[in-house]
Amino acid sequence: MAKSSDDTRDASLRVSKKMRDSLKAAAAVAGRPLYDVTNEAINNYLAMVKAGGARKAKK
C-alpha cells in the first residue's frame, strides 16, 4: 500500500508545482506581486466553491 500513497503524493506535488508555476507566470505577465495573484486565485476558488461551482464543473 505504500506504493499507492507514494503515487498519490507524487501526483499531488506535480499538480501543486503546476499551479505554483501558473501563478508565478500570471504574476509576471501582470506585473503584480506573486502573493497578490495567489490570494486572488484562492479567493476566486473559494467563491466558486461557495457558489456551487465545483459541483457544476464536475458534471
N, C-alpha and C positions, 0 to 999 in steps of 0.2 A: 504493500500500500504506500510505502514511502515514495515510490516512483511516481504515482499519481499525484500526490501532493506536491512533489517537486515540479512536475509538469505544469500544474496549476499555478504555482508560484512563479515559474519562469514566464508563463503566458501573461500573468498579471504584471510582471516587471516590464515585459515588452510593450504592453498596452500603455502603462504608465510612462515609459520613455517616449512613445509616440505622442502621447498627449502633451508631455512636457516640451518636446521638440516643436509641436504645433503651436503651443502658447508662446514659446520663445520667438518663433517665426512671425507670429501675429504681432507681437510687441515690437519687433524690429521693423516690420513694414509700417506699422502705425506710428513709430517713433515715440512709443509710450513705455513707461517702466513695466517690467515683467509682472510685478506684484499687482499693478492696476489691472492689467489684462487678465491675470489669473483670477483675481477677485471678481471681475466682471463675468468671466466664464462660469465660475462657481455660482454666482447669484443667478445667472441665466438658467443654469441647470436646475437649481433648486426651485425657481419659479415655474419651470416646465413641469417638474415632478409634482409640485403643489397643484398645478392646474390639470393634472392627469395626463400630461403629455407623454410621459414614459409608457403608460398603458397603450395610448394611441399609436406610439411608434412601434410597439411590438407586434401590432396586428398586421 
